[in-house]
């Protein structure tokens, strides 16, 4: 028995299961409409149950809105953080080892801020130290 193939199959199945169990706002609304459309006229949906489902739909809508607002806040925060590094000396890890340079500018690539130092685009996640130029003993480039 090939264990690697079983692991791959289970991760594929898990991904499909996650997609199948995630229910969006549109899916929820379709479910409520289908329930009302196909209900038994002699035993209609209980008002309490219908109101409960409507409340769940409203809650889902509010959670989606909150998630969108938080994502927007996080993007703004990351951009402000990257902008605060302009003019500061940073140390970061690269393929050549630990490097230092002064941040010249910030660039957005696919909505993610990257700092530019020594002509290189650097992820803020790879920065290991931040200092003012005069604190590092490294002369400023002219």
C-alpha positions, 0 to 999 in steps of 0.5 A: 500500500502506498502511504503517500497516495493515501495522504494525497487522496485524503487531503484532496477529499478534505479540500473538497469537503471544506468547499462543500461545507462552506455555505455562502450568503447566496446558498443560504438564501436559495435554501430558504426560498426552496424551503418555502417553495416546496413546503407542504400547504397543510403543514406550513413552516413554523413562524418561529423556525422561519424567523430563526432562519431569517435571523441566521441569514441576517447574522451571516450578512453582518459577519461577511460585512465585518470580515470585509471591513477587517480585511480593509483595516488590515491592508491599511495597517500594513501599508501604514507600517511599511510607510513608517519604515521609509528612511530607516535602516533595516536588516533582512534575511535574503538568499545571500544572508543578512543584509542592511540598507535604508528603505527608499520607498514602498511599492504595492504588488497585488495589494501587498506593500513591499519596502524597497531598499538597496534596489531590492523589493523586500517583504516586511515579514523578512525584516529582522531589525529596524533602526534610525540611520544614525544608530547603525553606524552605516553611512548614508548613501549620497 
